[in-house]
C-alpha cells in the first residue's frame, strides 16, 4: 500500500509538471492561428454561399473567424458582426432552409459545457484558400 501511495504521488507530480509546461507556451492570437492554418495557401475570389453537406470540418478561431474545410479548400468566414464573441470552445448551431450556408445567414454560438446560448455571428462572404498548383520544372 505504501508503494501505491508513492506511485500516486509520482504520477500526480508528473501530471502537474506537464500541465505547467502546457500552460507555459504562449497561446497564439486568433490572427496568428489563422495565418498558420492558411500558410502555403492562396486566397481566391469570395463566394456568397458554400454547400454545408460538402463541409468535412469547421474550426473556430478565437475572436477572428470560422474556417470550413471542403476537400482541399478552406473557406474562411470573417463575420460582419459577432467575431469578437467567437471562442474555440463554442458549438456552432446553424439553422438553414436549404443545403447552403450563405453570407446572409447567422450562426448561433453555444457554450460546449453548459449548452447555453452565448451569442451569434452574422456571416460575410466566404474566402476560399487553396494550395497553388505545383510548378513543373522545365526539362
Residue, then its C-alpha position, 0 to 999 in steps of 0.5 A: x500500500x505504501x508503494x501505491x501511495x508513492x506511485x500516486x504521488x509520482x504520477x500526480x507530480x508528473x501530471x502537474x509538471x506537464x500541465x505547467x509546461x502546457x500552460x507555459x507556451x504562449x497561446x497564439x492570437x486568433x490572427x496568428x492561428x489563422x495565418x498558420x492554418x492558411x500558410x502555403x495557401x492562396x486566397x481566391x475570389x469570395x463566394x456568397x454561399x458554400x454547400x454545408x453537406x460538402x463541409x468535412x470540418x469547421x474550426x473556430x478561431x478565437x475572436x477572428x473567424x470560422x474556417x470550413x474545410x471542403x476537400x482541399x479548400x478552406x473557406x474562411x468566414x470573417x463575420x460582419x458582426x459577432x467575431x469578437x464573441x467567437x471562442x474555440x470552445x463554442x458549438x456552432x448551431x446553424x439553422x438553414x432552409x436549404x443545403x447552403x450556408x450563405x453570407x446572409x445567414x447567422x450562426x448561433x454560438x453555444x457554450x460546449x459545457x453548459x449548452x447555453x446560448x452565448x451569442x451569434x455571428x452574422x456571416x460575410x462572404x466566404x474566402x476560399x484558400x487553396x494550395x497553388x498548383x505545383x510548378x513543373x520544372x522545365x526539362 
